Amino acid sequence: MIESLYNVIKVNKENVLVYNTLTNAFVKIEISIWKSLWSNEAKEYRKILYKQGILVDSNPAEIISYKYKYYGTAFKNSSLHLAIAPTMKCNFACFYCFEEGNKNLPLMDENVENALITFIEKNKRKNISINWFGGEPLLGFDRIVSICKRLKEKEIKFKSSLITNGSLLTVEKIQQLDFLNLSFIQITLDGLAEIHDKRRYFKNGKPSFDIILFNIENFLKMTSIPLTIQVTTDHSNESAYEDVVNFFEHKFSNYLKENQVKIGCNYVLNRTNFEKSSSCYTHQDIIKENIKSLQRGEKNGKTPYLPGLSMPCMYRSISSFAIDSQGNIYRCLEHLGNPSCRIGNLPEGKISLSKMAETTFENDPFEDEECIHCNVFPVCGGGCPLDRSGERKGKSRNCCSVYKDRLSDLLPYLYENQYKKLKQS
């Protein structure tokens, strides 16, 4: 019996907090017991910790266990997940957009739509989910409606979601949303009008906040579809999340209480060396924000939780694809609109098996000794495959998680938060 590779430990004056990132076990132990854990007197404690995966028979066995779960998910074939961009064009000019330079493809035409329907028919699964993406997907709304109508006519069951800037969500479009079988819509705000309009504006420079807000009001009045407001923040709009929450609590309190509206927070990281990237958050900044939120006892979209087991993203999963308006097929949203990164094309009826295999297995984190022996590996999964490949322009290879060397600092606050929850339930 030995200690797990995946124990994250925080030693305080009287107690030791131990969180296992593979089993999600989280315990507090008196420091005297922890120090004498291998004595005869601590035999019963060892049994308890063994059941929770904090103590194990062998480290190679737990590595294999995680690998089995990870690739079991990567090769799971019961569902089909599609991110479809009916256009890569956008009516906004947000400075931090990762798609900068990939917005030149025209709207999806009927030929591509036909090929897409054929592809879905051939790959019909028990569960089909579609994420309408872009560019700004509502620029191609008529195409979205046409695709959804045809799927329904063919009795192909599906659910979809829509990620939009919200500026084109007019009453006319809202009235047609039933065709989309929407699970939720996501709209991004960068704060209230004064701040938002300096960051998310139309290509002609005109502000967008009031238009988006008008559309949100109509959307909530006319539908029961869940709405997620994603607040994007960096050091130039640090209070944006709180400002948006306070505003929505005043203006849309009933929708928040009924959980039709949820508000999340997205920290901008410098992943692509874009203009103004100097205002981005670092991993250390995010941890500091996490601690502040936990110290204040908040329960909102900024409050961190114990991280769960990391499973493969679409880049490594055999049943997930991103499709652009020309029918090019990709394994990552960040590749959309960049044909040089495609693995196939729908109108051509081709998907490259070798490229599929390459994305699934290249830079395999389970072959990286540093990764598999890192105590946060199960909640990191080796990081973004694009980071692992060193693909990002101007960036050194750094695929480590925000939790690397920092998760232990969060443990006292996460434990207290977890304890309060248990006490209240």
N, C-alpha and C positions, 0 to 999 in steps of 0.2 A: 504494500500500500504506500503510495507516494502522493505528493501534492499535484494537483492539476496544473497543466501549463497555463490554463486560462483563468486563473484566480487573479483578480485585481484587489489589492489589499491597501487599506488605510489604517494606520496605527494611531490611535489617540492615547490620551493619558491612562484611561482605565479600560478601554475596549479596543477590539480589532474588528473592523468591518471587512467582510470578504464577499465579493460579488464574482460569481462564475459566469463568464460571458458565453459559455457553451450551453449550460443547463439553466441559466437565469436564476440560479439559487443566490439568495442574498441574506447573509446572517451577521449578527453581532455577537461576538464572543469576548468574555473577560480576558484581558491580556495575560493574566496568570495562567489560564487554561490553555491559551494559544501557545504560550512559551513552553508548556509542559505537555504538548499534544501527543508526544510519542512515549509518554510514561505509561505505566500500568494503570495508574489512577484515571487516565483519560480515555480508557478503552471504549466506554459508551459514547463519548463525544466523537470518537473516530468513526464509529458505526453510523452516527447521524450524518456526519460530513461526507462519508462515503456514499450514502444514499442520495445525497444532493449533488454529487459529482465534484465536490471540492477536494476530496481525496479519491484517487483512482488506482486501478491495478497497474496501468502502464500509460505513458504519454503517447506512444504510437497508436494505441487503440483509440484514444479520443480524437486524434487527428483524422484517422480513418473514418470515425463516426461522423464527424462534421463533413468530410469529403463526400461520404455516401449521401447525406441529406442534401448537400449543395448540388451535386450532379443529378441526384434524383429529381430535384426541382427543375434543373436545366433541361432535362429530357422528358419532363412531364408533357404529355401530348393530348390531354383531355380538353384543353381550352385553346382558343385562338385569340391572340391579342394583337390588334392592329392600331397603329397611330397613322392616321391618314390626313395628309395635307392637300386639300382641294386646290390650294394655291400656296406659293411661297412668298407672294407679294404681301406687303403690309402697308396700312395707311398711317402708321406711326413711325417715329424716328427715335426710339429709345436708345440712349448711348451705350447701355450695357448689354444689348441684345447679342446672344451668341451666334445668331444666324446672319450677322452682318457679312455681306458678300455672297450669300446664298439665296438672294431674293429676286432672281432674274427670271425664273421659270414662269410661263404663262399659266392661266387657269386650266384645270383639268378638262379635257374634251370628252366627247361621247365614246371615242375609241378606247380611251383609258378606262372610262367608267365600265364599259362592257367587259374589258379584260379583268377589272377588279371584281365584278360580280361573278365572273367565271372562276376566278381564283378562290373566292369565298365559298362558292358551291362545291368545288373540288376538295376544299380543305375544311368542310363543314364539321364542326365539333359540337360537343354537348353544350359548351359555353363559348359564346363569341362576344368579345367586347371591343368596341371601337372608340378611340380617342380622336376627336376632330381637332386637328392641330394646324399650324401654319408656320410662317406668315400669320396673317389674320384670316382664320377659316371662314368668317362670315362674309368675306369678299367672294367666296365661292359657295354661298348658302344654297342657291338653286341646285347646284350639283349635289350637295349634301342631301337635300330633300329628295332628289331624284334617286340617289343610291338607296336611301332608306325605304322609299316607297317600293322599289323593285325587290328589295330583300323581303319585305312583308308580303308582296305578291307571290313570291316563291316559298312563303311560309318558313323562311329562315329566321330563327329566333336570335335576337341580339340585344345587347344593351350598349349605350354609348355615353360619352361624356364630351364636354366642349370646353376648350380653353380659349378664351377670347379677351380682347382688350375692352370689350363692352360698348364701344362707340357705335357699332352698327346693329345693336340689339334692339331694333325698332319694334313698334307694336305689330306691324305686318309680319315680321319674322317670329315674334313671340307667339302669334296665333297659329303658326305652323310647327311649333316645337314638338307637338304630339307625335309627329311622324318619326322623330329621332330616338324615341325610347330612352330619354335621357335619365341617367342616374344622378348627375349633378352638372352644374356649370361652374367654371372658375373664372373670376375676373380679377385682374391685378390693379391695385391702387398703391401709389407711393406716398400716401399721406393725404392731407386735405388740399383744397384747391391751390393755395399759394405755392406749396411744395410740389405737389403732384404735377402741376402744369409746367413746371420747370424741367421735369424729367420725362414725362410721358405726354408728348404733344404730337399733333398731326404733322405730316411732312411739310405742310405749308407754314408751320410754326404756330398754328392756332391752338388754344388750350382745349383740353378734353374732359376735365373733371365734371363740369356741370352736365355735359351731354351724357356721360357714363352714369351719373347719379340719376338723371331723369329716366334713363333706360332701366336701371336697377329698380326704381320705384314701380314702373309699369310691370316689369318681370315678376316682382313679388306679389303685386295685386292680381295678376292674371294667371299665375301658375302656382303649383305646390312643389315645384322642382327644387331640390336643395341647391343652395348657392354658397360657394366658398369664395370669400374675399381674401386674396393673397397679398399681403403687404410686403413689398420689397424694400429693404433698408440697407443702408451703408452709413458711413460716418457723416455723410452730408444731410441725412434726414433721420437721425437716431430716434427721435420721438414719434416717428410716423405711425408705428403700430399702435401706441397708446392713443394718439390723436384720432385714428380711425375707429378704434374700439369705443372711445368716449362718444364720438359722433354717432355711431350706429346704435349705441345704447340709448341715446336720446331720440334719434329719428326712427329707428327700426326695432325698438325694444321687443315688440310682440314676436317678430320673426326670429329674433335671437332666442327668446324664451322657448319658442316652439321648435327650435333647432333647424329651422329652414335655412338660417344663415349661420355660417361659421366663419371665423376670422383667423387666418394663419399668418405666420411670419416667415419670410425668406431672406436670409442674409446673403448679400452679394459677395461672392469670393472672386478673387482674381484668377480665373482659370484660363483666360485667353489673351491676357495683356491688352485689353481694350482701352480706348481712350478714357481718361479719368479713373483708371483702375487704382490709383493711389488712395482713393476713399474707401476701398473695399475692406471688409472685415477679414481678420486673420483667424486661425483656429483658436488662438489664445483669447482674442476678443470675444469669440462666441462662448467660450467656457466662462469668461467673466460675466457675460450677460446671463448665461444659464444660472450661475450662482446667485446673482442679484435677484432673479425671478424667484428662485427657490427660497431665498432669505425672506422675501416679501410675502411668501405663502400664496403666490398667485396661482390661479387655475385657468390658464388661457393658452392661446396658440404659441406663446413664447416659453411656456413652462416645459422643461425637459422631463423625460421619463426614462426609466431604465431601458437601455437599447435592446432590441430583440435580435435574434439570429439573422445574420445577413445572408440573403439568398441571391442568386444570380439575376442581374438586370437583363433587359431585352437583348443586349449585345451577346450574351452567352446562352440565351434560351432558344430552343429550337421552334417554339410556337409563337414567338413575338417578332413582329416586323414593323418597320416604318416605311410608308409609301408616299412618294411625292406626286405632284400633279402630272408628271410625265410617265408615271407608272414605274419609276425606278424604285427598287427595293433595297432597304438598308437595315442594319442591325442596331442603329443608334439614332436618337432624335437629333443629335448634334451634326449628323451627316446629311440630314434632309436637304435636298436642293443642290448637293454636291455630287454629281454623277460619277466622279472618279472614285468615290467610296462605295458605290452600289455593289450589291451581291447578285443582282438580277434585274429583270425588267418584265412587267406584266404583259404588255402587248406582244413582246417577243416570246413569251411563255417560257422564260428561262430563269432558273435560280442555280447559281454555282454551288455545288456540293462542297468543293474544296474551300471556297470562301466562307461558307457556313461553318465548316469544321475549323477553319483558321480562327474565326472570331470566337468560337466556343472554347477553343483550347489554347490559343496563343497567350504567351506570358502567364501561364497557369500559376496562380498564387500558391497552389499546393506543391509546386516544385521549387518554391522560394523558401529557403531555410530560415531566412530572417522573418518572413511572414508567418510561417506555421508555428514558430516558437514565440511569437508576440502574443501577450496575454489578451489583447483586444481583437485578435484575428477573427474569431467567430462573429463579432458584431461589425466588422469592417469588410470581411470577405476579400481582402487583398486590394480594396480600393477600385476606383474607376478603371476599366480596361484601357481606355484611351490614355489615362495618365500612366498606366503601367507600360504602355507601348512607347511612351515619350512622344506621342503624336502632336501634342499641343505646341503651337508655334511659340518660340521664345521662352518656353518654360522648361526648367530642369525637371527630371523625372522625380516626382514626389506624389506618391499615391496613398500616403498614410492618412488615416482617419483623424478627425477632430479629437477622438478619444485617446489617441496615442499619447502616452505619458501624462494624460490629463484627467482621465476618467476617475482616478482615485480621489482627486480634489473635489469631485462632485458627490462622492459616496455619502458623506455625512448629511448633506442636504437632501439627497434622494432618499436616504433611509428615514429621515424625519418625516418627509413628505409621504412616504409609503406607510409609515406607522400611523400617521394621522388618518389616512384613508381607511385602514383596517379598523381603527378605533371608532370611526364614524359609521362604518357599515354594520 
